[in-house]
Amino acid sequence: MQSDIGENRNTESPVLHRLFFAWWPPVEAQEQLHQIAQEQVPGHNARLTRRDKIHLTLAFLGPVDEA
C-alpha cells in the first residue's frame, strides 16, 4: 500500500493521505516506458512523470485523514 502526502497549507483541515495499492514495474520496464513518453512529448503541452514514479494503480482507496 502506498501513501502520498499532499502539502496542506490550511491548518484547520486535516492532512489527507491518498491511499492506493500499486505495482511498480521493474526498473528496465520503467526506463522503456519513460523513453516512449519522452518521444511523445515534443510538440505537446505535457509534463513527464519521473521514471521512478511510474506505476500501475490497482485500487484507489481514496483520501483518508492522518488519524
N, C-alpha and C positions, 0 to 999 in steps of 0.2 A: 504494500500500500504506500502511496506517495502523498506527501503533504507539501503544498505550495503556499507559503505565507505571503500574502499581498501586503503592501505598505498601506497602513491605515492612518491617515492624518487627523481624523476626527476622534478625539479622546473619549467622547461619550459612547461611541459604538464599540462593540466587542471586536477583537481581532478575529477574522474568519480564516479558516483553512479550507482550501479546495481539495477534497479527498477523492482519490480515484485509484483504481487498480490499473496497472500498465505493464507492458512488456517492452523492455529495451532490447533492440536487436544487437547482434554482435557488432563490434567496432567496425569491421570491414563493411558490413551492410550499411551502417550509419554513414560511413565515408562515401559509399556509392550513391546513396540517396541524396546526400548533401551535394555531391558533384552534379547529379541530374538537376537538382533545384538550381544550382548556380548557372547552369546552361540555359535555364528557362527565364531567369530574371532580367537579363538585358532587354531594354525596351519596355519593361513593365514597371509599374509603381508597386514594387513588392519588397518585403523585408524577409531575409532568410532566417530560418530557425538555426540556432547554433547546432553544430554536429552532435555535441554531447547531450542535447536536449531532445533529439529525435526519438520518439517512442510511439507506441500504439496504445491508445486508451482503450481498455477492455470494458471498464464500467466506471461511470462517473457517479460518485455518491453524493456530491453536492457540497455546498458550503456548510461548515459547522463552526461553532464558536470555540475559543481556546479552552474553555472549561470542559 
